[in-house]
C-alpha cells in the first residue's frame, strides 16, 4: 500500500522506501509516561498518559524534540505493545491516553486502539498533532478519538514553508480542525477534565504577532466558545537556528501581552495562557532509550 495518510501524500511503500516523515510501517516510540504539564483539563491530577511517537510529517526548524521528530530516535514496537501501553497507562490511573505526533501512524494506532478497547480501555483518547493532517486520514479514526489537541501554527504560508517545510499549512490545518470538530462536537468538560472536543494550541513565534492575531481571529469567528484555545509563549530557540537569526530569541512580555489583549478584544473569554518562565529547555522530556527499554520491560509484568 502506498502511503497517503497525511497531506504530503508521498505515495511510497513504507515497507521498502521512506517518505518525507522517514517513518516505516513499524511503530516507533520515544517515550511514554504520565505527563503533568499539559493544560490542566488534559493532565488532570494524575497526569496524561502520554506516548511520544518518533518521526514527524513537519520539519519545524525550532522543534524542541528534534532528536525524535527529525532524528527519528526511538524504539520500534508492535501494535500489540502499543495496546499494552494503553492498558498499562489506564492501570496507572492516567487521566487519558495522549497520542503525541501520531499523524504518520494513524493506521497502526487505529488497530491498537480497537484491540485495547476490546480489552477494557475506557479512558478518553487525545490525538495531539501539529495540525498537518488530512481529512481522509482523520476519518480513519472517526469514533475512536474523544479530544483533539491540535496546533495551528501559521496563518501565512510563507512562514509555514520557511519554518516547517509545509505547503498550504493554513488551508490544510483549517480543514483538519473542521473535521476534528465534526467528529467531537463542542467541548465537554466534567470535573475539570476535557472529555470531548477540540483544543487548539497556538505558539507565538518571534516577530509573528500579526500572524498570531489572524489565527485567533479565524478561530474565534469560526468556533466562538465551542472550542478551547491555548495561547503559548514557551517558544525556546534551539542551537540549530544559526541561519534563522530572527528566531534566535524568546517571546517578549510585550509581544505576548499584545496578543492576549487582542484575544480579549475579540471576545475570547476562556483561553489557556502561560506564565513568564515557561520558555526553558528544562521542560523538554528526557528521551533516553535506556529508560524507555526499562519501561517497556516493566509493563510486561503489569498487564
Ligand atoms: S505519513 Fe509520511 S510517508 Fe506517509 S504521506 Fe505523510 S509524510 Fe509521506
Boltz pocket constraint, residues with backbone or C-beta under 6 A from the ligand:
constraints:
  - pocket:
      binder: B
      contacts: [[A, 3], [A, 4], [A, 5], [A, 6], [A, 7], [A, 8], [A, 9], [A, 10], [A, 11], [A, 12], [A, 14], [A, 18], [A, 19], [A, 20], [A, 21], [A, 22], [A, 23], [A, 56], [A, 57], [A, 103], [A, 104], [A, 105]]
      max_distance: 6.0
